[in-house]
Amino acid sequence: MIRERTQIAIIGAGPAGLLLAQLLRIAGIETIVLERQSRGYVEARIRAGVLEQGTVELIDEAGVGARMGREGLPHDGFDLAYDGVRHRIDLAHLTGGKRVMVYGQTELTKDLGDAAAEAGAPAIYDAADVSIHDADGDAPVVRYRRKDEDAEISCDFIAACDGFHGIGRRSIPESALKTFERIYPFGWLGILADVPPCSHELIYARHERGFALASMRSLTRSRYYLQCPIDERLENWPDARIWEELKVRLGPEAASAMTIGPAIEKSVAPLRSFVAEPMRWGRLFLAGDAAHIVPPTGAKGLNLAASDVRALSRAFIAFYKSGQSALIDNYSQTCLARVWKAVRFSWWMTQLMHKFGEGETFDARVQGAELSYLFGSRAASQALAENYVGLPFDGPT
């Protein structure tokens, strides 16, 4: 058996795990990152693309923001479309100059992976049968198997950044964990195409046929979404049907500016809200999707993972540099205070923009009233803008 020793064992080489490792590496703290998939698989996953200002600042702090600064697309606002009318939410004006950055999670993961490789500390990919042991004691251990060899990592702490289906949360006894969940009765049909976006900013559309979103990953790559039944089959949606439905739901202005091209990726994703409490059990810490899931309507998933990583990195740094354990002890409480605010906002955006039921329902009437109020009220628009650009990251600077 291969035996290794490190200070922090990190499970998961997505952006959360790699960003945590990068921040700790800068601080001189030893880490080993394990990932059950290959690097190519991880970097090919199509995920979020809207970064809050706090996330952008954290990426810069980690020293991996150069390409994002060159290729990312700063956005000062976005459009809400309803009943044929588009209304712009001016983020910069409503929040005192704050904005968001459009930069794909895939690209961020590549940047972090390259930084780790250049530092001589790449993640251990293709790590099978990862298991966590003695996390409730003083000497936690992570075991895994790679290339037919068993391996064991002894460590001081374990950070589980391994997603909703990972081993991290599943290693916590059910009696020690409380979960909260809402499953939405629809999904998102997503399409990625190498065509210019139909708008220079995102468009969120509430339509009688269902929600639609026009987004992008670059000036030449577009990402679109359509609300669909949760059990929708991709074979029912050839490219031509998707483009026609997007034109209807996004409205004539977007339709006239839309460039059509072959899909390079299509998928159907269910929507859920999920929170696990607490986010710490002994010396095991949950971060990102391992602890919470939000529907993508509010663009909060990756940003919540970044705020978790920020809090956890500062907690570990304080512990190793000055022996202080207060930030470690308060990690779960600190993160959950922000998590629940983001969960509320994502739930609210989902309730506001999606179709619930058929015909002129109570929900549809309330949505219309809410959007009308939002379009005419600076206070309502400001509340939306403040949440969208991101509430302040908690914890010390």
Backbone hydrogen bonds, N-H to C=O, Kabsch-Sander energy under -0.5 kcal/mol:
donor,donor_aa,acceptor,acceptor_aa,energy
2,I,150,D,-2.7
4,E,152,E,-2.9
6,T,154,S,-2.1
8,I,30,E,-1.9
9,A,157,F,-2.4
10,I,8,I,-0.6
10,I,32,I,-3.0
11,I,9,A,-0.5
11,I,159,A,-2.7
12,G,10,I,-0.6
12,G,34,L,-3.8
18,L,14,G,-2.4
19,L,15,P,-2.2
20,L,16,A,-2.3
21,A,17,G,-2.2
22,Q,18,L,-2.3
23,L,19,L,-2.4
24,L,20,L,-2.3
25,R,21,A,-2.5
26,I,22,Q,-2.1
27,A,23,L,-1.1
28,G,25,R,-1.5
29,I,24,L,-2.8
32,I,8,I,-1.7
34,L,10,I,-2.8
35,E,124,I,-2.4
42,V,38,S,-2.1
43,E,39,R,-2.5
44,A,40,G,-1.0
44,A,41,Y,-0.5
45,R,41,Y,-0.6
45,R,42,V,-0.9
47,R,45,R,-0.7
51,L,49,G,-0.6
51,L,101,M,-3.5
53,Q,389,V,-1.1
56,V,52,E,-2.3
57,E,53,Q,-2.4
58,L,54,G,-1.8
59,I,55,T,-2.4
60,D,56,V,-2.2
61,E,57,E,-2.3
62,A,58,L,-1.9
63,G,60,D,-1.7
64,V,59,I,-1.9
69,G,65,G,-2.5
70,R,66,A,-1.4
71,E,67,R,-3.2
72,G,68,M,-2.5
73,L,102,V,-2.2
75,H,100,V,-3.1
78,F,89,I,-1.4
79,D,202,L,-2.9
80,L,87,H,-2.8
81,A,204,Y,-3.2
82,Y,85,V,-2.8
83,D,206,R,-0.9
85,V,82,Y,-1.9
87,H,80,L,-3.1
89,I,78,F,-3.5
90,D,88,R,-0.8
91,L,76,D,-0.8
91,L,89,I,-1.4
92,A,76,D,-1.9
94,L,90,D,-2.4
95,T,91,L,-1.7
97,G,92,A,-3.3
100,V,75,H,-2.1
101,M,51,L,-2.4
102,V,73,L,-2.5
103,Y,49,G,-2.3
103,Y,101,M,-0.8
105,Q,48,A,-3.0
108,L,104,G,-2.0
109,T,105,Q,-2.6
110,K,106,T,-1.8
111,D,107,E,-2.4
112,L,108,L,-2.5
113,G,109,T,-2.4
114,D,110,K,-2.6
115,A,111,D,-2.1
116,A,112,L,-2.1
117,A,113,G,-2.2
118,E,114,D,-2.6
119,A,115,A,-1.5
120,G,117,A,-1.3
121,A,116,A,-2.9
124,I,33,V,-3.3
125,Y,123,A,-0.9
126,D,37,Q,-2.0
127,A,35,E,-2.7
128,A,126,D,-0.8
128,A,145,R,-3.1
131,S,143,R,-2.7
133,H,141,V,-2.9
137,G,134,D,-1.6
141,V,133,H,-2.6
142,V,153,I,-2.5
143,R,131,S,-2.5
144,Y,151,A,-2.1
145,R,128,A,-2.8
146,R,149,E,-2.5
149,E,146,R,-1.4
151,A,144,Y,-2.6
152,E,2,I,-2.7
153,I,142,V,-3.2
154,S,4,E,-2.6
154,S,152,E,-0.5
155,C,140,P,-1.8
156,D,7,Q,-1.7
157,F,7,Q,-1.7
158,I,283,R,-2.8
159,A,9,A,-2.8
160,A,158,I,-0.6
160,A,285,F,-3.5
161,C,11,I,-2.5
161,C,159,A,-0.9
166,G,163,G,-1.4
170,R,166,G,-0.8
171,S,167,I,-1.0
171,S,168,G,-1.1
172,I,169,R,-1.6
176,A,173,P,-1.9
177,L,174,E,-1.2
178,K,277,E,-3.4
180,F,275,V,-2.5
182,R,273,S,-2.7
184,Y,182,R,-0.5
184,Y,271,L,-2.2
187,G,228,C,-3.1
188,W,269,A,-2.6
189,L,226,L,-3.2
190,G,188,W,-0.7
190,G,267,S,-3.1
191,I,224,Y,-2.4
192,L,265,E,-2.3
193,A,222,S,-2.3
194,D,262,P,-0.6
195,V,193,A,-2.0
203,I,214,A,-1.8
204,Y,79,D,-2.8
205,A,203,I,-0.6
205,A,212,A,-3.0
206,R,81,A,-3.0
207,H,205,A,-0.6
210,G,207,H,-2.0
212,A,205,A,-1.7
213,L,225,Y,-2.0
214,A,203,I,-2.3
215,S,213,L,-0.6
215,S,223,R,-3.1
217,R,221,R,-2.7
218,S,221,R,-1.7
221,R,218,S,-0.5
222,S,193,A,-2.8
223,R,215,S,-1.4
224,Y,191,I,-2.5
225,Y,213,L,-2.1
226,L,189,L,-1.8
227,Q,211,F,-2.7
228,C,187,G,-2.2
232,E,229,P,-1.9
236,N,233,R,-1.7
237,W,234,L,-2.3
241,R,238,P,-0.6
242,I,238,P,-1.8
243,W,239,D,-2.5
244,E,240,A,-2.0
245,E,241,R,-2.3
246,L,242,I,-2.5
247,K,243,W,-2.0
248,V,244,E,-1.7
249,R,245,E,-2.5
250,L,246,L,-2.7
251,G,247,K,-1.1
255,A,251,G,-2.5
256,S,252,P,-2.4
257,A,253,E,-0.8
257,A,254,A,-0.5
258,M,254,A,-0.5
258,M,255,A,-0.9
259,T,196,P,-0.6
260,I,258,M,-0.5
264,I,192,L,-3.2
265,E,192,L,-1.1
267,S,190,G,-1.8
269,A,188,W,-2.6
271,L,186,F,-1.0
273,S,182,R,-2.7
274,F,293,I,-2.6
275,V,180,F,-2.4
276,A,291,A,-2.5
277,E,178,K,-3.0
281,W,284,L,-2.8
283,R,135,A,-3.4
284,L,281,W,-2.1
285,F,158,I,-2.6
286,L,279,M,-3.1
287,A,160,A,-2.1
290,A,287,A,-1.1
291,A,288,G,-2.4
292,H,288,G,-1.6
293,I,274,F,-2.4
298,G,295,P,-1.0
299,A,296,P,-1.6
304,L,300,K,-2.8
305,A,301,G,-1.8
306,A,302,L,-2.2
307,S,303,N,-2.0
308,D,304,L,-2.3
309,V,305,A,-2.5
310,R,306,A,-2.5
311,A,307,S,-2.1
312,L,308,D,-2.9
313,S,309,V,-3.0
314,R,310,R,-2.0
315,A,311,A,-1.8
316,F,312,L,-2.4
317,I,313,S,-2.5
318,A,314,R,-2.3
319,F,315,A,-1.8
320,Y,316,F,-2.5
321,K,317,I,-2.6
322,S,318,A,-1.8
323,G,319,F,-1.2
324,Q,318,A,-1.6
329,D,325,S,-2.8
330,N,326,A,-2.0
331,Y,328,I,-1.1
334,T,330,N,-2.9
335,C,331,Y,-2.6
336,L,332,S,-2.8
337,A,333,Q,-1.5
338,R,334,T,-0.9
338,R,335,C,-0.7
339,V,335,C,-2.8
340,W,336,L,-2.5
341,K,337,A,-0.7
342,A,338,R,-2.1
343,V,339,V,-2.8
344,R,340,W,-2.3
345,F,341,K,-2.1
346,S,342,A,-2.6
347,W,343,V,-2.5
348,W,344,R,-2.6
349,M,345,F,-2.7
350,T,346,S,-2.0
351,Q,347,W,-2.7
352,L,348,W,-2.2
353,M,349,M,-1.9
354,H,350,T,-1.5
356,F,354,H,-0.5
357,G,355,K,-0.6
361,T,359,G,-1.8
365,R,361,T,-1.9
366,V,362,F,-2.4
367,Q,363,D,-2.6
368,G,364,A,-2.2
369,A,365,R,-2.2
370,E,366,V,-2.7
371,L,367,Q,-2.7
372,S,368,G,-2.3
373,Y,369,A,-2.3
374,L,370,E,-2.6
375,F,371,L,-2.6
376,G,372,S,-1.2
377,S,373,Y,-1.0
377,S,374,L,-0.5
378,R,376,G,-0.5
381,S,377,S,-2.2
382,Q,378,R,-2.8
383,A,379,A,-2.0
384,L,380,A,-2.0
385,A,381,S,-2.7
386,E,382,Q,-2.8
387,N,383,A,-1.8
388,Y,384,L,-2.3
389,V,385,A,-2.5
390,G,386,E,-0.7
